[in-house]
Amino acid sequence: MSSVVVNFEFEKETKNSVRYKEVPEEGKAPIVGSIYVQKWFAGSSKNIAISIEKKD
C-alpha cells in the first residue's frame, strides 16, 4: 500500500463549486489533473492538498 499527497491551486470558481488544478512535482506528470470541490467546503482556500492511498 502506498500513498501520495497531491497539491492543488485555485483555478476558477463556478456557481456551486471551486475548480482546482494539480501542481505536479518537478519532472513528473499530473496524477489527477483538475478537481471540483463544493464551495461550502472550499471556502476561500487558494490551495488544497489531497492524500491518495493506493491499495494493492
Secondary structure, 3 states (H helix, E strand, C coil): CEEEEEEEEEEEECCCEEEEEECCCCCCCCCCCEEEEEHHHHCCCCEEEEEEEECC
